[in-house]
Amino acid sequence: MTAAGQYVIDEKGNKVAVLLPLAEYEHLKEDLHDLAMVAERRDEGTISLAELKKRVL
């Protein structure tokens, strides 16, 4: 976490939440989305470079 992040604590001093700059929060959301996409596609087969070129071009 960056130095700009702050913890929210309860009356017993336990950390219960974190305040982050909005840009950092958005970056974390993007990372989470990317990880979800990787997990979703984990069982897909691979293709050769030649096949990829055929599909793209």
Backbone torsions as a table, in degrees:
resi	resn	phi	psi	omega
1	MET	NA	148.7	179.3
2	THR	-77.0	167.6	178.0
3	ALA	-65.1	-19.9	-178.7
4	ALA	-77.0	-18.7	179.2
5	GLY	-70.4	147.3	179.3
6	GLN	-132.1	143.0	175.2
7	TYR	-88.4	145.8	170.4
8	VAL	-104.3	127.8	-178.3
9	ILE	-116.2	153.6	176.9
10	ASP	-87.9	-175.7	-176.1
11	GLU	-65.4	-17.8	177.9
12	LYS	-93.4	-0.6	-180.0
13	GLY	88.6	7.5	178.1
14	ASN	-80.6	136.5	176.5
15	LYS	-71.3	125.8	-176.9
16	VAL	-121.9	-14.1	-179.8
17	ALA	-161.6	169.8	178.1
18	VAL	-133.2	136.1	172.5
19	LEU	-100.8	125.5	-178.7
20	LEU	-122.8	152.3	170.2
21	PRO	-60.5	145.5	-176.5
22	LEU	-57.9	-39.3	179.9
23	ALA	-61.8	-40.3	179.0
24	GLU	-67.9	-40.1	177.3
25	TYR	-60.7	-45.6	179.5
26	GLU	-62.4	-39.5	177.9
27	HIS	-62.9	-42.8	178.3
28	LEU	-63.8	-38.8	177.0
29	LYS	-62.9	-41.6	177.6
30	GLU	-62.7	-43.3	178.3
31	ASP	-61.2	-42.4	179.2
32	LEU	-63.3	-41.8	177.5
33	HIS	-61.9	-45.0	179.0
34	ASP	-59.4	-43.1	179.0
35	LEU	-65.2	-36.8	177.6
36	ALA	-64.6	-39.8	179.0
37	MET	-65.4	-40.6	178.1
38	VAL	-62.3	-45.7	-179.6
39	ALA	-63.7	-38.9	-179.3
40	GLU	-65.4	-32.7	-174.9
41	ARG	-101.4	8.4	-174.6
42	ARG	-55.2	-37.8	-174.5
43	ASP	-91.4	3.7	177.8
44	GLU	-71.2	147.4	177.3
45	GLY	-75.4	171.1	177.5
46	THR	-100.6	161.8	175.4
47	ILE	-127.4	159.4	-180.0
48	SER	-76.7	164.9	176.7
49	LEU	-62.7	-39.1	179.0
50	ALA	-60.9	-43.5	177.9
51	GLU	-64.0	-40.6	178.2
52	LEU	-61.7	-43.8	179.0
53	LYS	-62.1	-40.1	177.9
54	LYS	-60.7	-42.8	-177.8
55	ARG	-68.9	-37.2	-175.0
56	VAL	-82.1	-40.2	-175.4
57	LEU	-93.8	NA	NA
